Amino acid sequence: MSKDSTKNMEGLSEELVHINRVTKVVKGGRNFSFAAIVVVGDGNGRVGFGNGKAKEVTEARAKATKDARNNLVSVPLYKGRTIHHDVVGKSGAAKVLLRRATPGTGVIAGGPMRSIFGCLGIADIVAKSLGSSNPNAMITATFDALRNLNAPKVIASRRDKNIHELSVNLLKEEK
């Protein structure tokens, strides 16, 4: 976790990803406000993100945290350390590629994606950002990819097969 992360009573870790100072020019001068992006996760497969905007940084962060807690998603993890399969996520001009990694690889990801994986509890993953480097777009694209992940049980039931049949077919395809 980074210096901008905290742990609360519910067991959720909260990480501030980005703060943006927004200026609105009006007749009487400039009005300043702050936009915050926060990622919240339990380190065990649940993660969410939220946006907040206010005149003060602390208020913006509190709003973003509340929004993130209301938008938690569950992600199936392989052995509690990585994802089950490679996946691509898109949001606007941002595109991210998430690849599963062998034990000991670590989190190879940049920017906001690293915060998401830290809060999610992923220990081994390789992620590549393609296209936009805007934090909002990258986070949304990463969550799109995470929502597209499926556990082997779900894939097997969708194909009307059992998990053993599915794994045997996958091994034949790899050869």
C-alpha positions in Angstrom: 0.0 0.0 0.0 1.2 3.5 -0.7 1.4 6.5 1.7 -2.1 7.6 0.7 -3.8 4.4 1.8 -5.6 3.6 5.0 -7.5 0.6 6.5 -10.8 1.1 8.2 -12.9 -0.9 10.7 -14.8 -2.9 8.1 -11.5 -4.4 6.8 -11.6 -2.3 3.6 -8.4 -0.6 2.5 -8.8 2.8 0.9 -6.3 4.3 -1.6 -6.3 7.8 -3.0 -5.5 7.4 -6.7 -5.7 10.9 -8.1 -6.6 14.5 -7.0 -7.4 17.1 -9.7 -7.8 20.8 -9.0 -10.7 22.1 -11.2 -11.1 25.8 -12.0 -14.3 27.4 -13.1 -13.9 30.9 -14.4 -16.9 33.1 -13.6 -17.7 36.8 -13.8 -16.3 37.5 -10.3 -13.1 35.5 -10.8 -12.1 31.9 -10.4 -13.9 29.2 -8.4 -11.6 26.3 -7.4 -12.8 22.8 -6.4 -11.1 19.4 -6.2 -12.0 16.1 -7.8 -10.8 12.9 -6.1 -10.6 9.3 -7.3 -10.4 6.6 -4.6 -10.1 2.8 -4.8 -11.5 0.6 -2.0 -10.9 -3.1 -1.5 -10.8 -5.9 1.1 -7.7 -7.6 -0.2 -9.7 -10.7 -0.8 -11.4 -10.3 -4.2 -13.7 -7.3 -3.6 -12.9 -3.9 -5.0 -14.6 -0.7 -6.0 -13.8 2.8 -7.1 -15.5 6.2 -6.7 -15.3 9.8 -7.7 -16.0 12.8 -5.5 -15.9 16.5 -6.1 -15.9 19.3 -3.4 -14.4 22.7 -2.4 -12.0 20.9 0.0 -9.7 17.9 -0.7 -10.9 16.0 2.4 -14.6 16.4 1.5 -13.9 15.3 -2.1 -12.0 12.2 -0.7 -14.8 11.4 1.7 -17.4 11.6 -1.1 -15.2 9.4 -3.4 -14.7 6.8 -0.6 -18.5 6.6 0.0 -19.1 6.2 -3.8 -16.4 3.5 -3.9 -18.0 1.5 -1.1 -21.3 1.6 -2.8 -19.8 0.2 -6.0 -17.9 -2.8 -4.8 -17.5 -5.7 -7.3 -16.4 -9.3 -6.6 -13.6 -10.7 -8.7 -12.8 -14.4 -8.9 -9.1 -15.0 -8.0 -7.0 -18.0 -8.9 -5.5 -19.4 -5.7 -6.0 -15.9 -4.1 -3.1 -14.4 -5.9 -3.8 -13.8 -9.6 -6.6 -13.9 -12.2 -7.9 -17.0 -13.9 -7.4 -15.9 -17.6 -6.1 -13.1 -19.7 -8.6 -10.3 -20.4 -8.9 -7.0 -22.2 -10.9 -4.0 -20.9 -11.9 -0.8 -22.7 -13.3 2.6 -21.8 -13.3 5.4 -24.3 -9.7 5.7 -25.7 -8.2 3.6 -22.9 -7.6 -0.1 -23.3 -5.9 -2.3 -20.7 -4.6 -5.9 -21.0 -4.5 -8.0 -17.9 -2.5 -11.2 -18.0 -2.2 -13.9 -15.3 1.3 -14.4 -13.9 3.3 -17.2 -12.3 4.0 -17.1 -8.5 6.7 -14.6 -7.6 6.2 -12.3 -10.6 4.7 -9.5 -8.5 2.4 -6.7 -9.7 3.7 -5.4 -13.0 1.4 -2.5 -13.7 1.5 1.2 -13.8 -0.4 4.1 -12.4 -4.0 3.6 -11.2 -4.0 -0.1 -12.1 -1.4 -0.8 -9.4 -3.7 0.7 -6.7 -6.6 -1.4 -7.9 -4.6 -4.7 -7.7 -3.2 -3.8 -4.3 -6.7 -3.2 -2.9 -8.0 -6.3 -4.7 -5.4 -8.6 -3.1 -3.7 -9.7 -6.3 0.0 -10.6 -5.8 1.0 -11.7 -9.3 -0.3 -10.0 -12.5 1.1 -8.3 -15.6 -1.0 -5.4 -16.9 -0.4 -3.2 -19.9 -2.1 0.2 -20.6 -2.8 0.9 -24.2 -4.1 4.2 -25.4 -5.2 6.9 -23.0 -3.3 7.4 -19.7 -6.1 9.4 -18.1 -6.6 8.0 -14.6 -10.5 8.0 -14.9 -10.4 6.1 -18.2 -7.7 3.7 -17.1 -9.6 2.8 -13.9 -12.9 2.3 -15.8 -11.1 0.2 -18.4 -9.5 -2.0 -15.7 -12.9 -2.5 -14.0 -14.4 -3.4 -17.4 -11.7 -6.1 -17.7 -12.3 -7.3 -14.1 -16.0 -7.6 -14.7 -15.3 -9.8 -17.8 -13.4 -12.3 -15.7 -15.1 -15.6 -15.0 -14.2 -18.5 -12.8 -13.8 -21.9 -14.4 -17.0 -23.2 -12.7 -19.0 -20.4 -14.4 -17.5 -21.1 -17.8 -18.1 -24.8 -17.5 -21.7 -24.4 -16.5 -22.3 -22.0 -19.4 -20.9 -24.6 -21.8 -22.9 -27.5 -20.1 -19.7 -29.3 -19.2 -18.0 -30.2 -16.0 -14.7 -28.6 -14.9 -12.7 -31.7 -15.7 -13.9 -31.8 -19.3 -13.1 -28.1 -19.7 -9.5 -28.5 -18.3 -8.8 -31.5 -20.6 -9.9 -29.5 -23.6 -7.7 -26.6 -22.6 -4.7 -28.9 -22.2 -5.3 -30.3 -25.7 -5.5 -26.8 -27.2 -2.2 -25.8 -25.6 -0.3 -28.7 -27.2 
